[in-house]
Amino acid sequence: MEFLGAYGKSDLIYERIVKGFFIALLAALLLGCIYYVFFRNWREELQAKRFLTLVRNRDYAEAYKMWNCSVEEPCRYYPYDDFLEDWGRESEFGEIRSFDLGRSFTQANGVILLYDINGVEQAPLWVEKETGIVGFAPHWN
């Protein structure tokens, strides 16, 4: 009778292991999807927020450094005066009172970020994935 009392227990243990494995796999897949949809561009979005915050706080020299340029050694094709025309108080949007980041689009080497300044949509920003350098998006339709 002892022998028949253990009949089927190994199948039950096997079923629990398989069921637990598939539940864990499903949970990992769900978490991966959530990460992919909501957090895959998180670092680049933080970099863009940091840049726009510096511009809003009128720390233009530090914001210009995020373009991989400096006041002492300006970029060849984007001098500091042009940067101030685009981002300073005399820019087309004026002084930044508020900004909101919109959608982000992942590209091979970086992320294109849509954003609004003072409620008006602006030309998209580009943030490189490896370096975090900020710039204008190369092209946008």
N, CA, C and O atoms as CSV, one atom per row, in Angstrom:
chain,resi,resn,atom,element,x,y,z
A,1,MET,N,N,0.808,-1.194,0.000
A,1,MET,CA,C,0.000,0.000,0.000
A,1,MET,C,C,0.851,1.257,0.000
A,1,MET,O,O,0.484,2.267,-0.601
A,2,GLU,N,N,1.992,1.191,0.678
A,2,GLU,CA,C,2.921,2.330,0.693
A,2,GLU,C,C,3.303,2.736,-0.715
A,2,GLU,O,O,3.354,3.922,-1.040
A,3,PHE,N,N,3.564,1.767,-1.527
A,3,PHE,CA,C,4.027,2.026,-2.878
A,3,PHE,C,C,2.982,2.801,-3.676
A,3,PHE,O,O,3.345,3.729,-4.399
A,4,LEU,N,N,1.751,2.467,-3.576
A,4,LEU,CA,C,0.702,3.144,-4.318
A,4,LEU,C,C,0.328,4.496,-3.714
A,4,LEU,O,O,-0.286,5.317,-4.395
A,5,GLY,N,N,0.685,4.747,-2.452
A,5,GLY,CA,C,0.377,6.040,-1.823
A,5,GLY,C,C,1.194,7.177,-2.406
A,5,GLY,O,O,0.746,8.323,-2.375
A,6,ALA,N,N,2.378,6.901,-2.936
A,6,ALA,CA,C,3.240,7.928,-3.520
A,6,ALA,C,C,2.986,8.097,-5.011
A,6,ALA,O,O,3.618,8.927,-5.663
A,7,TYR,N,N,2.062,7.309,-5.547
A,7,TYR,CA,C,1.789,7.357,-6.984
A,7,TYR,C,C,1.218,8.724,-7.375
A,7,TYR,O,O,0.230,9.174,-6.795
A,8,GLY,N,N,1.831,9.372,-8.343
A,8,GLY,CA,C,1.347,10.649,-8.854
A,8,GLY,C,C,1.968,11.872,-8.215
A,8,GLY,O,O,1.796,12.974,-8.735
A,9,LYS,N,N,2.691,11.727,-7.095
A,9,LYS,CA,C,3.299,12.890,-6.435
A,9,LYS,C,C,4.385,13.525,-7.294
A,9,LYS,O,O,4.503,14.750,-7.325
A,10,SER,N,N,5.169,12.731,-7.979
A,10,SER,CA,C,6.239,13.292,-8.820
A,10,SER,C,C,5.646,14.085,-9.976
A,10,SER,O,O,6.223,15.091,-10.389
A,11,ASP,N,N,4.512,13.654,-10.503
A,11,ASP,CA,C,3.854,14.410,-11.571
A,11,ASP,C,C,3.345,15.750,-11.061
A,11,ASP,O,O,3.417,16.755,-11.769
A,12,LEU,N,N,2.842,15.768,-9.857
A,12,LEU,CA,C,2.350,16.994,-9.248
A,12,LEU,C,C,3.499,17.981,-9.027
A,12,LEU,O,O,3.344,19.172,-9.297
A,13,ILE,N,N,4.623,17.514,-8.552
A,13,ILE,CA,C,5.795,18.378,-8.349
A,13,ILE,C,C,6.270,18.918,-9.691
A,13,ILE,O,O,6.586,20.103,-9.809
A,14,TYR,N,N,6.323,18.062,-10.697
A,14,TYR,CA,C,6.739,18.478,-12.034
A,14,TYR,C,C,5.801,19.554,-12.578
A,14,TYR,O,O,6.265,20.535,-13.159
A,15,GLU,N,N,4.495,19.388,-12.399
A,15,GLU,CA,C,3.525,20.379,-12.868
A,15,GLU,C,C,3.734,21.724,-12.170
A,15,GLU,O,O,3.657,22.772,-12.812
A,16,ARG,N,N,3.997,21.701,-10.867
A,16,ARG,CA,C,4.231,22.950,-10.134
A,16,ARG,C,C,5.491,23.657,-10.629
A,16,ARG,O,O,5.502,24.881,-10.759
A,17,ILE,N,N,6.542,22.903,-10.905
A,17,ILE,CA,C,7.787,23.499,-11.404
A,17,ILE,C,C,7.557,24.140,-12.771
A,17,ILE,O,O,7.987,25.268,-13.012
A,18,VAL,N,N,6.885,23.430,-13.654
A,18,VAL,CA,C,6.617,23.952,-14.997
A,18,VAL,C,C,5.713,25.174,-14.916
A,18,VAL,O,O,5.955,26.173,-15.594
A,19,LYS,N,N,4.685,25.102,-14.099
A,19,LYS,CA,C,3.763,26.225,-13.944
A,19,LYS,C,C,4.499,27.451,-13.375
A,19,LYS,O,O,4.290,28.569,-13.846
A,20,GLY,N,N,5.351,27.246,-12.374
A,20,GLY,CA,C,6.120,28.344,-11.792
A,20,GLY,C,C,7.085,28.956,-12.800
A,20,GLY,O,O,7.265,30.174,-12.836
A,21,PHE,N,N,7.707,28.103,-13.622
A,21,PHE,CA,C,8.617,28.592,-14.652
A,21,PHE,C,C,7.884,29.472,-15.649
A,21,PHE,O,O,8.375,30.549,-15.987
A,22,PHE,N,N,6.735,29.052,-16.125
A,22,PHE,CA,C,5.992,29.834,-17.105
A,22,PHE,C,C,5.428,31.122,-16.511
A,22,PHE,O,O,5.350,32.131,-17.212
A,23,ILE,N,N,5.040,31.114,-15.266
A,23,ILE,CA,C,4.585,32.344,-14.609
A,23,ILE,C,C,5.744,33.329,-14.489
A,23,ILE,O,O,5.578,34.521,-14.748
A,24,ALA,N,N,6.922,32.831,-14.095
A,24,ALA,CA,C,8.104,33.701,-13.998
A,24,ALA,C,C,8.497,34.237,-15.369
A,24,ALA,O,O,8.867,35.405,-15.491
A,25,LEU,N,N,8.424,33.413,-16.390
A,25,LEU,CA,C,8.735,33.840,-17.754
A,25,LEU,C,C,7.760,34.908,-18.228
A,25,LEU,O,O,8.169,35.896,-18.837
A,26,LEU,N,N,6.487,34.718,-17.955
A,26,LEU,CA,C,5.470,35.698,-18.330
A,26,LEU,C,C,5.684,37.017,-17.591
A,26,LEU,O,O,5.543,38.085,-18.189
A,27,ALA,N,N,6.019,36.961,-16.305
A,27,ALA,CA,C,6.287,38.178,-15.530
A,27,ALA,C,C,7.508,38.907,-16.073
A,27,ALA,O,O,7.493,40.134,-16.178
A,28,ALA,N,N,8.567,38.175,-16.421
A,28,ALA,CA,C,9.770,38.797,-16.984
A,28,ALA,C,C,9.468,39.434,-18.331
A,28,ALA,O,O,9.965,40.520,-18.629
A,29,LEU,N,N,8.667,38.777,-19.137
A,29,LEU,CA,C,8.271,39.326,-20.428
A,29,LEU,C,C,7.447,40.596,-20.260
A,29,LEU,O,O,7.656,41.575,-20.977
A,30,LEU,N,N,6.526,40.583,-19.330
A,30,LEU,CA,C,5.702,41.756,-19.054
A,30,LEU,C,C,6.557,42.925,-18.558
A,30,LEU,O,O,6.375,44.056,-19.009
A,31,LEU,N,N,7.479,42.665,-17.641
A,31,LEU,CA,C,8.373,43.724,-17.149
A,31,LEU,C,C,9.272,44.250,-18.260
A,31,LEU,O,O,9.533,45.452,-18.326
A,32,GLY,N,N,9.747,43.372,-19.127
A,32,GLY,CA,C,10.561,43.792,-20.267
A,32,GLY,C,C,9.790,44.694,-21.205
A,32,GLY,O,O,10.330,45.686,-21.694
A,33,CYS,N,N,8.543,44.367,-21.461
A,33,CYS,CA,C,7.701,45.211,-22.325
A,33,CYS,C,C,7.453,46.577,-21.687
A,33,CYS,O,O,7.503,47.601,-22.368
A,34,ILE,N,N,7.187,46.592,-20.395
A,34,ILE,CA,C,6.971,47.867,-19.691
A,34,ILE,C,C,8.229,48.723,-19.760
A,34,ILE,O,O,8.151,49.923,-20.022
A,35,TYR,N,N,9.384,48.116,-19.528
A,35,TYR,CA,C,10.647,48.857,-19.625
A,35,TYR,C,C,10.833,49.408,-21.034
A,35,TYR,O,O,11.187,50.575,-21.200
A,36,TYR,N,N,10.600,48.585,-22.042
A,36,TYR,CA,C,10.810,48.985,-23.426
A,36,TYR,C,C,9.909,50.160,-23.808
A,36,TYR,O,O,10.360,51.096,-24.468
A,37,VAL,N,N,8.662,50.115,-23.403
A,37,VAL,CA,C,7.716,51.157,-23.786
A,37,VAL,C,C,7.953,52.454,-23.010
A,37,VAL,O,O,7.889,53.535,-23.597
A,38,PHE,N,N,8.224,52.371,-21.705
A,38,PHE,CA,C,8.253,53.567,-20.883
A,38,PHE,C,C,9.648,54.069,-20.500
A,38,PHE,O,O,9.809,55.263,-20.250
A,39,PHE,N,N,10.650,53.207,-20.446
A,39,PHE,CA,C,11.926,53.609,-19.861
A,39,PHE,C,C,13.149,53.429,-20.757
A,39,PHE,O,O,14.264,53.672,-20.295
A,40,ARG,N,N,12.997,53.022,-21.993
A,40,ARG,CA,C,14.192,52.752,-22.806
A,40,ARG,C,C,14.973,54.007,-23.142
A,40,ARG,O,O,16.178,53.914,-23.375
A,41,ASN,N,N,14.348,55.178,-23.179
A,41,ASN,CA,C,15.031,56.440,-23.474
A,41,ASN,C,C,15.159,57.323,-22.243
A,41,ASN,O,O,15.327,58.538,-22.356
A,42,TRP,N,N,15.082,56.725,-21.094
A,42,TRP,CA,C,15.060,57.475,-19.839
A,42,TRP,C,C,16.301,58.346,-19.669
A,42,TRP,O,O,16.176,59.517,-19.312
A,43,ARG,N,N,17.492,57.807,-19.914
A,43,ARG,CA,C,18.738,58.577,-19.757
A,43,ARG,C,C,18.768,59.784,-20.688
A,43,ARG,O,O,19.138,60.883,-20.275
A,44,GLU,N,N,18.379,59.578,-21.934
A,44,GLU,CA,C,18.394,60.667,-22.907
A,44,GLU,C,C,17.336,61.721,-22.561
A,44,GLU,O,O,17.568,62.914,-22.754
A,45,GLU,N,N,16.195,61.296,-22.058
A,45,GLU,CA,C,15.169,62.256,-21.647
A,45,GLU,C,C,15.645,63.080,-20.461
A,45,GLU,O,O,15.382,64.281,-20.400
A,46,LEU,N,N,16.343,62.454,-19.516
A,46,LEU,CA,C,16.913,63.201,-18.394
A,46,LEU,C,C,17.943,64.216,-18.879
A,46,LEU,O,O,18.001,65.330,-18.360
A,47,GLN,N,N,18.750,63.850,-19.858
A,47,GLN,CA,C,19.747,64.753,-20.409
A,47,GLN,C,C,19.069,65.955,-21.068
A,47,GLN,O,O,19.519,67.087,-20.890
A,48,ALA,N,N,18.006,65.729,-21.818
A,48,ALA,CA,C,17.268,66.821,-22.447
A,48,ALA,C,C,16.622,67.718,-21.389
A,48,ALA,O,O,16.630,68.940,-21.533
A,49,LYS,N,N,16.068,67.133,-20.339
A,49,LYS,CA,C,15.482,67.930,-19.253
A,49,LYS,C,C,16.549,68.782,-18.575
A,49,LYS,O,O,16.316,69.945,-18.247
A,50,ARG,N,N,17.714,68.190,-18.372
A,50,ARG,CA,C,18.815,68.933,-17.759
A,50,ARG,C,C,19.206,70.119,-18.640
A,50,ARG,O,O,19.410,71.224,-18.139
A,51,PHE,N,N,19.310,69.893,-19.941
A,51,PHE,CA,C,19.653,70.968,-20.869
A,51,PHE,C,C,18.616,72.088,-20.829
A,51,PHE,O,O,18.968,73.261,-20.701
A,52,LEU,N,N,17.350,71.728,-20.937
A,52,LEU,CA,C,16.298,72.751,-20.948
A,52,LEU,C,C,16.210,73.474,-19.605
A,52,LEU,O,O,15.882,74.660,-19.566
A,53,THR,N,N,16.496,72.784,-18.519
A,53,THR,CA,C,16.527,73.436,-17.211
A,53,THR,C,C,17.662,74.452,-17.144
A,53,THR,O,O,17.478,75.550,-16.619
A,54,LEU,N,N,18.824,74.101,-17.664
A,54,LEU,CA,C,19.941,75.052,-17.688
A,54,LEU,C,C,19.593,76.284,-18.512
A,54,LEU,O,O,19.907,77.405,-18.114
A,55,VAL,N,N,18.953,76.087,-19.644
A,55,VAL,CA,C,18.552,77.228,-20.481
A,55,VAL,C,C,17.508,78.068,-19.755
A,55,VAL,O,O,17.580,79.297,-19.769
A,56,ARG,N,N,16.547,77.417,-19.126
A,56,ARG,CA,C,15.515,78.157,-18.380
A,56,ARG,C,C,16.136,78.980,-17.253
A,56,ARG,O,O,15.688,80.090,-16.964
A,57,ASN,N,N,17.183,78.420,-16.613
A,57,ASN,CA,C,17.858,79.123,-15.515
A,57,ASN,C,C,18.930,80.088,-16.005
A,57,ASN,O,O,19.679,80.650,-15.206
A,58,ARG,N,N,19.001,80.277,-17.318
A,58,ARG,CA,C,19.947,81.204,-17.967
A,58,ARG,C,C,21.404,80.830,-17.745
A,58,ARG,O,O,22.273,81.701,-17.769
A,59,ASP,N,N,21.681,79.578,-17.534
A,59,ASP,CA,C,23.058,79.097,-17.423
A,59,ASP,C,C,23.491,78.632,-18.812
A,59,ASP,O,O,23.700,77.443,-19.053
A,60,TYR,N,N,23.619,79.603,-19.720
A,60,TYR,CA,C,23.855,79.306,-21.126
A,60,TYR,C,C,25.217,78.658,-21.366
A,60,TYR,O,O,25.333,77.779,-22.220
A,61,ALA,N,N,26.230,79.066,-20.643
A,61,ALA,CA,C,27.567,78.498,-20.838
A,61,ALA,C,C,27.569,77.006,-20.502
A,61,ALA,O,O,28.177,76.207,-21.214
A,62,GLU,N,N,26.897,76.638,-19.431
A,62,GLU,CA,C,26.834,75.216,-19.052
A,62,GLU,C,C,25.972,74.433,-20.037
A,62,GLU,O,O,26.286,73.288,-20.364
A,63,ALA,N,N,24.891,75.043,-20.510
A,63,ALA,CA,C,24.040,74.383,-21.509
A,63,ALA,C,C,24.811,74.195,-22.813
A,63,ALA,O,O,24.654,73.175,-23.485
A,64,TYR,N,N,25.640,75.171,-23.173
A,64,TYR,CA,C,26.445,75.076,-24.391
A,64,TYR,C,C,27.446,73.929,-24.292
A,64,TYR,O,O,27.783,73.314,-25.303
A,65,LYS,N,N,27.920,73.640,-23.092
A,65,LYS,CA,C,28.838,72.505,-22.888
A,65,LYS,C,C,28.148,71.180,-23.198
A,65,LYS,O,O,28.803,70.219,-23.603
A,66,MET,N,N,26.840,71.125,-23.011
A,66,MET,CA,C,26.107,69.892,-23.301
A,66,MET,C,C,26.042,69.621,-24.802
A,66,MET,O,O,25.712,68.511,-25.219
A,67,TRP,N,N,26.359,70.642,-25.624
A,67,TRP,CA,C,26.445,70.482,-27.074
A,67,TRP,C,C,27.867,70.075,-27.476
A,67,TRP,O,O,28.204,70.044,-28.659
A,68,ASN,N,N,28.694,69.764,-26.470
A,68,ASN,CA,C,30.100,69.410,-26.659
A,68,ASN,C,C,30.899,70.605,-27.182
A,68,ASN,O,O,31.825,70.451,-27.978
A,69,CYS,N,N,30.525,71.784,-26.723
A,69,CYS,CA,C,31.196,73.028,-27.072
A,69,CYS,C,C,31.462,73.778,-25.765
A,69,CYS,O,O,30.947,73.397,-24.714
A,70,SER,N,N,32.249,74.821,-25.830
A,70,SER,CA,C,32.451,75.663,-24.660
A,70,SER,C,C,32.656,77.097,-25.118
A,70,SER,O,O,32.965,77.350,-26.282
A,71,VAL,N,N,32.483,78.023,-24.203
A,71,VAL,CA,C,32.664,79.438,-24.530
A,71,VAL,C,C,34.117,79.678,-24.927
A,71,VAL,O,O,34.390,80.454,-25.843
A,72,GLU,N,N,35.054,79.015,-24.241
A,72,GLU,CA,C,36.472,79.178,-24.521
A,72,GLU,C,C,36.848,78.566,-25.869
A,72,GLU,O,O,37.647,79.146,-26.604
A,73,GLU,N,N,36.291,77.412,-26.202
A,73,GLU,CA,C,36.546,76.727,-27.465
A,73,GLU,C,C,35.219,76.418,-28.134
A,73,GLU,O,O,34.723,75.295,-28.040
A,74,PRO,N,N,34.631,77.415,-28.817
A,74,PRO,CA,C,33.314,77.208,-29.424
A,74,PRO,C,C,33.369,76.209,-30.582
A,74,PRO,O,O,34.420,75.980,-31.182
A,75,CYS,N,N,32.236,75.637,-30.868
A,75,CYS,CA,C,32.126,74.717,-32.001
A,75,CYS,C,C,32.329,75.487,-33.303
A,75,CYS,O,O,31.943,76.650,-33.421
A,76,ARG,N,N,32.930,74.830,-34.256
A,76,ARG,CA,C,33.254,75.481,-35.524
A,76,ARG,C,C,32.005,75.952,-36.262
A,76,ARG,O,O,31.965,77.069,-36.778
A,77,TYR,N,N,30.994,75.101,-36.308
A,77,TYR,CA,C,29.791,75.426,-37.080
A,77,TYR,C,C,28.621,75.895,-36.223
A,77,TYR,O,O,27.533,76.142,-36.743
A,78,TYR,N,N,28.832,76.016,-34.933
A,78,TYR,CA,C,27.767,76.509,-34.041
A,78,TYR,C,C,28.403,77.344,-32.937
A,78,TYR,O,O,28.502,76.898,-31.793
A,79,PRO,N,N,28.840,78.569,-33.285
A,79,PRO,CA,C,29.493,79.414,-32.279
A,79,PRO,C,C,28.527,79.813,-31.166
A,79,PRO,O,O,27.308,79.693,-31.296
A,80,TYR,N,N,29.100,80.279,-30.095
A,80,TYR,CA,C,28.319,80.625,-28.907
A,80,TYR,C,C,27.274,81.699,-29.206
A,80,TYR,O,O,26.173,81.660,-28.655
A,81,ASP,N,N,27.605,82.652,-30.068
A,81,ASP,CA,C,26.628,83.693,-30.414
A,81,ASP,C,C,25.403,83.104,-31.111
A,81,ASP,O,O,24.276,83.529,-30.857
A,82,ASP,N,N,25.622,82.134,-31.983
A,82,ASP,CA,C,24.486,81.466,-32.631
A,82,ASP,C,C,23.673,80.665,-31.619
A,82,ASP,O,O,22.446,80.618,-31.695
A,83,PHE,N,N,24.367,80.035,-30.670
A,83,PHE,CA,C,23.680,79.298,-29.610
A,83,PHE,C,C,22.774,80.253,-28.825
A,83,PHE,O,O,21.625,79.923,-28.531
A,84,LEU,N,N,23.298,81.436,-28.488
A,84,LEU,CA,C,22.487,82.408,-27.745
A,84,LEU,C,C,21.314,82.915,-28.579
A,84,LEU,O,O,20.248,83.199,-28.033
A,85,GLU,N,N,21.498,83.033,-29.903
A,85,GLU,CA,C,20.375,83.425,-30.761
A,85,GLU,C,C,19.262,82.382,-30.714
A,85,GLU,O,O,18.077,82.715,-30.726
A,86,ASP,N,N,19.667,81.108,-30.660
A,86,ASP,CA,C,18.680,80.021,-30.653
A,86,ASP,C,C,18.069,79.777,-29.281
A,86,ASP,O,O,16.902,79.395,-29.193
A,87,TRP,N,N,18.830,79.987,-28.200
A,87,TRP,CA,C,18.389,79.599,-26.874
A,87,TRP,C,C,18.334,80.731,-25.860
A,87,TRP,O,O,17.775,80.547,-24.778
A,88,GLY,N,N,18.886,81.878,-26.165
A,88,GLY,CA,C,18.915,82.986,-25.211
A,88,GLY,C,C,17.584,83.705,-25.108
A,88,GLY,O,O,16.576,83.277,-25.670
A,89,ARG,N,N,17.608,84.804,-24.378
A,89,ARG,CA,C,16.373,85.590,-24.160
A,89,ARG,C,C,15.811,86.159,-25.451
A,89,ARG,O,O,14.605,86.375,-25.563
A,90,GLU,N,N,16.675,86.401,-26.423
A,90,GLU,CA,C,16.237,86.997,-27.688
A,90,GLU,C,C,15.820,85.947,-28.718
A,90,GLU,O,O,15.601,86.282,-29.882
A,91,SER,N,N,15.708,84.704,-28.312
A,91,SER,CA,C,15.313,83.643,-29.240
A,91,SER,C,C,13.846,83.791,-29.621
A,91,SER,O,O,13.134,84.629,-29.067
A,92,GLU,N,N,13.406,82.987,-30.556
A,92,GLU,CA,C,12.021,83.108,-31.039
A,92,GLU,C,C,10.987,82.788,-29.973
A,92,GLU,O,O,9.868,83.297,-30.039
A,93,PHE,N,N,11.328,81.957,-28.987
A,93,PHE,CA,C,10.364,81.635,-27.934
A,93,PHE,C,C,10.539,82.514,-26.714
A,93,PHE,O,O,9.749,82.423,-25.774
A,94,GLY,N,N,11.558,83.365,-26.706
A,94,GLY,CA,C,11.782,84.268,-25.581
A,94,GLY,C,C,12.290,83.537,-24.361
A,94,GLY,O,O,12.968,82.516,-24.471
A,95,GLU,N,N,11.967,84.050,-23.228
A,95,GLU,CA,C,12.408,83.430,-21.979
A,95,GLU,C,C,11.564,82.195,-21.697
A,95,GLU,O,O,10.344,82.211,-21.859
A,96,ILE,N,N,12.218,81.140,-21.278
A,96,ILE,CA,C,11.504,79.889,-20.997
A,96,ILE,C,C,10.825,79.984,-19.634
A,96,ILE,O,O,11.483,80.139,-18.605
A,97,ARG,N,N,9.506,79.888,-19.649
A,97,ARG,CA,C,8.742,79.832,-18.410
A,97,ARG,C,C,8.421,78.381,-18.059
A,97,ARG,O,O,8.374,78.002,-16.888
A,98,SER,N,N,8.200,77.578,-19.102
A,98,SER,CA,C,7.903,76.159,-18.880
A,98,SER,C,C,8.314,75.361,-20.111
A,98,SER,O,O,8.382,75.884,-21.224
A,99,PHE,N,N,8.579,74.105,-19.883
A,99,PHE,CA,C,8.849,73.192,-20.989
A,99,PHE,C,C,8.296,71.824,-20.640
A,99,PHE,O,O,8.202,71.453,-19.470
A,100,ASP,N,N,7.935,71.088,-21.665
A,100,ASP,CA,C,7.420,69.726,-21.502
A,100,ASP,C,C,8.051,68.845,-22.563
A,100,ASP,O,O,8.059,69.187,-23.745
A,101,LEU,N,N,8.572,67.723,-22.138
A,101,LEU,CA,C,9.064,66.743,-23.098
A,101,LEU,C,C,7.896,65.922,-23.598
A,101,LEU,O,O,7.014,65.533,-22.832
A,102,GLY,N,N,7.905,65.666,-24.892
A,102,GLY,CA,C,6.867,64.843,-25.496
A,102,GLY,C,C,7.395,63.455,-25.791
A,102,GLY,O,O,8.087,62.853,-24.969
A,103,ARG,N,N,7.069,62.958,-26.954
A,103,ARG,CA,C,7.480,61.613,-27.349
A,103,ARG,C,C,8.963,61.569,-27.657
A,103,ARG,O,O,9.581,62.584,-27.978
A,104,SER,N,N,9.512,60.394,-27.555
A,104,SER,CA,C,10.903,60.176,-27.935
A,104,SER,C,C,10.949,59.034,-28.935
A,104,SER,O,O,10.177,58.078,-28.855
A,105,PHE,N,N,11.874,59.157,-29.880
A,105,PHE,CA,C,12.005,58.168,-30.944
A,105,PHE,C,C,13.436,57.644,-30.949
A,105,PHE,O,O,14.383,58.406,-31.144
A,106,THR,N,N,13.584,56.363,-30.737
A,106,THR,CA,C,14.896,55.743,-30.682
A,106,THR,C,C,15.449,55.568,-32.087
A,106,THR,O,O,14.765,55.069,-32.981
A,107,GLN,N,N,16.686,55.983,-32.267
A,107,GLN,CA,C,17.412,55.802,-33.516
A,107,GLN,C,C,18.628,54.936,-33.235
A,107,GLN,O,O,18.826,54.507,-32.099
A,108,ALA,N,N,19.438,54.671,-34.237
A,108,ALA,CA,C,20.595,53.786,-34.059
A,108,ALA,C,C,21.592,54.349,-33.053
A,108,ALA,O,O,22.059,53.618,-32.179
A,109,ASN,N,N,21.926,55.628,-33.158
A,109,ASN,CA,C,22.965,56.215,-32.310
A,109,ASN,C,C,22.434,57.175,-31.260
A,109,ASN,O,O,23.201,57.652,-30.423
A,110,GLY,N,N,21.160,57.466,-31.282
A,110,GLY,CA,C,20.639,58.451,-30.349
A,110,GLY,C,C,19.125,58.431,-30.288
A,110,GLY,O,O,18.463,57.492,-30.730
A,111,VAL,N,N,18.610,59.503,-29.723
A,111,VAL,CA,C,17.172,59.608,-29.510
A,111,VAL,C,C,16.709,60.984,-29.976
A,111,VAL,O,O,17.340,61.993,-29.661
A,112,ILE,N,N,15.622,61.025,-30.718
A,112,ILE,CA,C,14.984,62.277,-31.111
A,112,ILE,C,C,13.896,62.552,-30.100
A,112,ILE,O,O,13.057,61.693,-29.826
A,113,LEU,N,N,13.910,63.764,-29.540
A,113,LEU,CA,C,12.952,64.134,-28.495
A,113,LEU,C,C,12.115,65.319,-28.939
A,113,LEU,O,O,12.648,66.355,-29.338
A,114,LEU,N,N,10.815,65.164,-28.870
A,114,LEU,CA,C,9.905,66.275,-29.126
A,114,LEU,C,C,9.668,67.001,-27.809
A,114,LEU,O,O,9.612,66.376,-26.750
A,115,TYR,N,N,9.529,68.306,-27.876
A,115,TYR,CA,C,9.322,69.084,-26.660
A,115,TYR,C,C,8.595,70.376,-26.998
A,115,TYR,O,O,8.604,70.831,-28.141
A,116,ASP,N,N,7.966,70.957,-25.984
A,116,ASP,CA,C,7.295,72.247,-26.085
A,116,ASP,C,C,7.986,73.217,-25.153
A,116,ASP,O,O,8.390,72.853,-24.049
A,117,ILE,N,N,8.120,74.456,-25.601
A,117,ILE,CA,C,8.601,75.536,-24.740
A,117,ILE,C,C,7.499,76.572,-24.688
A,117,ILE,O,O,7.032,77.054,-25.720
A,118,ASN,N,N,7.088,76.908,-23.478
A,118,ASN,CA,C,6.000,77.864,-23.252
A,118,ASN,C,C,4.748,77.469,-24.035
A,118,ASN,O,O,4.017,78.328,-24.527
A,119,GLY,N,N,4.510,76.166,-24.145
A,119,GLY,CA,C,3.311,75.667,-24.796
A,119,GLY,C,C,3.391,75.574,-26.303
A,119,GLY,O,O,2.398,75.217,-26.938
A,120,VAL,N,N,4.546,75.882,-26.915
A,120,VAL,CA,C,4.692,75.852,-28.368
A,120,VAL,C,C,5.706,74.768,-28.741
A,120,VAL,O,O,6.804,74.717,-28.188
A,121,GLU,N,N,5.326,73.908,-29.683
A,121,GLU,CA,C,6.234,72.843,-30.107
A,121,GLU,C,C,7.435,73.443,-30.827
A,121,GLU,O,O,7.296,74.349,-31.649
A,122,GLN,N,N,8.615,72.922,-30.506
A,122,GLN,CA,C,9.869,73.424,-31.064
A,122,GLN,C,C,10.517,72.360,-31.952
A,122,GLN,O,O,10.042,71.227,-32.033
A,123,ALA,N,N,11.613,72.745,-32.616
A,123,ALA,CA,C,12.384,71.785,-33.417
A,123,ALA,C,C,12.914,70.703,-32.493
A,123,ALA,O,O,13.398,71.015,-31.405
A,124,PRO,N,N,12.836,69.447,-32.890
A,124,PRO,CA,C,13.231,68.346,-31.998
A,124,PRO,C,C,14.711,68.382,-31.621
A,124,PRO,O,O,15.560,68.875,-32.365
A,125,LEU,N,N,14.980,67.847,-30.448
A,125,LEU,CA,C,16.354,67.706,-29.977
A,125,LEU,C,C,16.859,66.307,-30.273
A,125,LEU,O,O,16.083,65.362,-30.414
A,126,TRP,N,N,18.161,66.197,-30.364
A,126,TRP,CA,C,18.851,64.930,-30.558
A,126,TRP,C,C,19.764,64.723,-29.367
A,126,TRP,O,O,20.497,65.636,-28.988
A,127,VAL,N,N,19.735,63.551,-28.772
A,127,VAL,CA,C,20.657,63.207,-27.696
A,127,VAL,C,C,21.352,61.908,-28.082
A,127,VAL,O,O,20.706,60.884,-28.306
A,128,GLU,N,N,22.691,61.967,-28.157
A,128,GLU,CA,C,23.453,60.770,-28.498
A,128,GLU,C,C,23.425,59.790,-27.335
A,128,GLU,O,O,23.529,60.186,-26.174
A,129,LYS,N,N,23.286,58.527,-27.651
A,129,LYS,CA,C,23.173,57.503,-26.611
A,129,LYS,C,C,24.467,57.329,-25.827
A,129,LYS,O,O,24.437,57.290,-24.597
A,130,GLU,N,N,25.598,57.224,-26.512
A,130,GLU,CA,C,26.859,56.926,-25.825
A,130,GLU,C,C,27.412,58.110,-25.059
A,130,GLU,O,O,27.897,57.949,-23.939
A,131,THR,N,N,27.350,59.299,-25.642
A,131,THR,CA,C,28.015,60.459,-25.040
A,131,THR,C,C,27.071,61.378,-24.289
A,131,THR,O,O,27.508,62.104,-23.395
A,132,GLY,N,N,25.791,61.367,-24.625
A,132,GLY,CA,C,24.838,62.279,-23.997
A,132,GLY,C,C,24.887,63.677,-24.571
A,132,GLY,O,O,24.290,64.595,-24.008
A,133,ILE,N,N,25.589,63.862,-25.690
A,133,ILE,CA,C,25.685,65.180,-26.315
A,133,ILE,C,C,24.322,65.552,-26.879
A,133,ILE,O,O,23.647,64.736,-27.506
A,134,VAL,N,N,23.931,66.803,-26.642
A,134,VAL,CA,C,22.643,67.325,-27.090
A,134,VAL,C,C,22.855,68.118,-28.367
A,134,VAL,O,O,23.898,68.747,-28.544
A,135,GLY,N,N,21.890,68.092,-29.240
A,135,GLY,CA,C,21.934,68.879,-30.476
A,135,GLY,C,C,20.558,68.908,-31.094
A,135,GLY,O,O,19.605,68.337,-30.564
A,136,PHE,N,N,20.468,69.587,-32.231
A,136,PHE,CA,C,19.218,69.567,-32.972
A,136,PHE,C,C,19.135,68.254,-33.731
A,136,PHE,O,O,20.154,67.725,-34.174
A,137,ALA,N,N,17.935,67.729,-33.882
A,137,ALA,CA,C,17.745,66.486,-34.636
A,137,ALA,C,C,18.219,66.701,-36.068
A,137,ALA,O,O,17.940,67.749,-36.650
A,138,PRO,N,N,18.937,65.727,-36.658
A,138,PRO,CA,C,19.488,65.912,-37.998
A,138,PRO,C,C,18.448,66.229,-39.062
A,138,PRO,O,O,18.677,67.104,-39.897
A,139,HIS,N,N,17.354,65.566,-39.053
A,139,HIS,CA,C,16.254,65.854,-39.976
A,139,HIS,C,C,14.974,65.347,-39.362
A,139,HIS,O,O,14.973,64.379,-38.601
A,140,TRP,N,N,13.899,65.997,-39.694
A,140,TRP,CA,C,12.619,65.604,-39.103
A,140,TRP,C,C,11.518,65.956,-40.064
A,140,TRP,O,O,11.504,67.045,-40.639
A,141,ASN,N,N,10.587,65.032,-40.243
A,141,ASN,CA,C,9.443,65.282,-41.136
A,141,ASN,C,C,8.236,65.683,-40.351
A,141,ASN,O,O,7.178,65.933,-40.929
